[in-house]
Amino acid sequence: MTMVPADLKYTDEHEWVRVEPDRTVTVGITDHAQKTLGDLVFLELPKVGLKVEAGQPISVVESVKSATDIFSPVTGEVIAVNTDASDAPEDVNDDPYGVWLFKIKLADKTKVDGLLDAAAYTKLIS
């Protein structure tokens, strides 16, 4: 069974988003995404300081099956990347909600309102 934590937001492209109290969001890929991709072998993360638009591809994840883009769920600026995840992408397979990929400072905090809640994301992947 696919895990979909209730305290996170989600995108149609299978990223999870944790909204932090300081107007930043932490982003990773969902359990569904890592199961669909299979064993992850490479992560290309965005550069800190990159200005991003919601829906824009900003990084790449490669698995033994394929390579796919990871999209920015919000508009803002990349303020941190998880180099541990790029050094050991297989950790995402082991703990998709514990291993974050990047953090973005929101340009507009209302933009998270368009993201899916756990119920809507569960319906999407069912």
Helices and strands as residue ranges (DSSP letters): E 9-10, E 15-19, E 24-29, H 31-37, E 40-44, E 51-52, E 57-63, E 67-71, E 76-81, H 83-87, H 90-94, E 102-106, G 109-114, H 118-125
